[in-house]
Amino acid sequence: DGQVRVTAAGVTVDTVNIVGDAAGPLGTTGVVVETGANDFSLVNSLLSGDGDFAIFVGSVTGLDIGNNQIEGYSIGMYIATGGTSGSVHDNLFQGDGGPLSGLGNGINSETSHVIIRDNVFDGIYAGSLNLFPFGPDTVDLNDYIIDNAITNSGADRPIQILPTGLTHNVLGTDYNEAFDGETAALNGF
């Protein structure tokens, strides 16, 4: 019970159960990967808590999040900065259908350089993927959102796309996504 905070490069966390959280960059968080903790891997693990975020990732390269089950938290992952790179693959983001408990969002990502591939988003009551890439302009979502399964979603459009000041042109996926230009306009993008 508690939080895992990764500050060094080259760390691998394998086959653990993380059930707690503590203060993180955007709220209570189970795993915080600090900026500069490059080549971090979290594999074969269970993250099951009731905080705001299961995983928060700062600006890193070589990120590898794979073969995990993530449940309970409000948001599965927040991937910060447009330069973060790596992959999130073969995970189960398990919601309970909400609307006030369990995963509301699967992955919130500011980058188009982390491949999100072969994940299952089940029972997520809001956005399975919330994407707001900070570069490049143009982004083709099909280049980094690949072969994910979205089941039992509570959202009509389980992928939400928000253009940013660095990415105005977004090419789509085939996941029935929503493009939120209104919020972008209100924020000056």
PAFI-376713 format. One line per field, with one value per residue (C-alpha): z, x, y; residue number from 1. Coordinates in steps of 0.1 Angstrom, whole numbers. Each point is the difference from the previous one (the first is absolute). Example, Ala and Ser with C-alpha at 12.3 -4.5 7.8 and 13.67 -1.06 7.14 Angstrom:
<atoms>
up	(78:-7)
east	(123:14)
north	(-45:34)
pos	(1:2)
</atoms>
This chain:
<atoms>
up	(0:-10:-30:-22:-11:-28:-2:-16:-35:-9:26:-5:22:-6:15:29:14:5:20:15:-10:13:-13:-35:-27:-8:29:20:-20:3:-22:-8:-27:4:-29:-10:13:-35:-10:27:-2:19:-10:12:29:15:9:20:20:5:-6:-30:-22:-1:-19:-7:-25:-3:-30:-7:-28:-3:20:1:18:-9:11:30:14:10:19:27:-5:-17:-29:-10:-14:-7:-24:1:-25:-38:1:21:-20:4:1:20:-12:9:32:13:11:20:9:18:-22:24:0:33:7:-18:-30:-17:-24:-13:-13:-2:-23:-11:-23:-34:6:24:-19:15:-13:7:33:11:15:16:20:-2:6:-17:-25:-5:-18:5:-25:-1:-18:2:-34:-27:-23:-17:22:-14:29:-19:3:38:10:-12:5:33:11:16:15:23:-3:16:-25:-35:-12:22:-17:6:-21:10:-24:17:-10:-15:-17:-20:-26:12:-22:15:11:-5:36:-3:16:9:-11:26:-19:22:32:-21:-13:36:10:-28:-23)
east	(0:15:16:29:20:26:28:29:5:-1:-24:-22:-29:-13:-28:-12:-34:-4:-31:8:7:14:3:12:4:-37:-17:4:20:11:32:18:27:20:13:34:-8:7:-3:-26:-19:-31:-11:-21:-15:-34:-8:-32:-7:-25:22:-1:27:14:31:13:29:22:23:19:12:-1:-32:-13:-34:-11:-21:-15:-35:-11:-32:-17:18:-19:25:22:30:10:29:14:20:1:35:-7:6:-4:-29:-31:-10:-19:-17:-35:-15:-30:-29:-32:-24:-1:-12:14:25:27:20:-16:29:25:29:4:30:18:23:-2:33:-13:-14:-33:-5:-19:-17:-35:-21:-30:-28:15:-29:15:30:20:26:3:26:14:33:25:16:6:-24:-15:-6:-14:-16:3:38:-1:-35:1:-22:-16:-33:-27:-29:-29:8:-24:10:-16:35:26:29:2:24:9:22:28:21:25:-24:-28:-4:-10:-7:-24:-3:-28:-12:-29:19:-11:20:-4:9:-23:21:32:-14:-9:35:15:10)
north	(0:34:16:-10:30:-6:25:-19:-13:-36:-13:-30:-9:-35:-20:22:10:38:9:34:35:33:35:3:27:2:-18:-32:-25:-37:2:32:-2:32:21:-15:-36:-13:-37:-8:-32:-11:-35:-29:20:9:36:1:31:28:31:24:-17:-34:12:35:2:31:7:-32:-21:-38:-4:-36:-7:-35:-30:17:3:35:5:21:33:28:2:-29:20:36:3:35:21:-3:-14:-31:-32:-37:-24:-10:-35:-31:15:-4:32:-13:23:-10:20:30:26:10:-28:-19:12:30:5:-26:21:37:8:32:-18:-17:-18:-27:-29:-11:-35:-32:12:-8:28:-17:17:35:24:31:3:-32:22:37:13:35:-3:29:-6:-5:17:-22:-31:-32:-19:-33:3:-4:-12:-36:-31:9:-15:22:-20:9:37:25:27:4:11:-18:18:37:22:35:20:21:30:-24:-24:15:-28:-34:-30:-25:-35:-24:0:25:28:35:31:28:32:21:-5:6:33:11:-7:21:-29)
pos	(1:2:3:4:5:6:7:8:9:10:11:12:13:14:15:16:17:18:19:20:21:22:23:24:25:26:27:28:29:30:31:32:33:34:35:36:37:38:39:40:41:42:43:44:45:46:47:48:49:50:51:52:53:54:55:56:57:58:59:60:61:62:63:64:65:66:67:68:69:70:71:72:73:74:75:76:77:78:79:80:81:82:83:84:85:86:87:88:89:90:91:92:93:94:95:96:97:98:99:100:101:102:103:104:105:106:107:108:109:110:111:112:113:114:115:116:117:118:119:120:121:122:123:124:125:126:127:128:129:130:131:132:133:134:135:136:137:138:139:140:141:142:143:144:145:146:147:148:149:150:151:152:153:154:155:156:157:158:159:160:161:162:163:164:165:166:167:168:169:170:171:172:173:174:175:176:177:178:179:180:181:182:183:184:185:186:187:188:189)
</atoms>
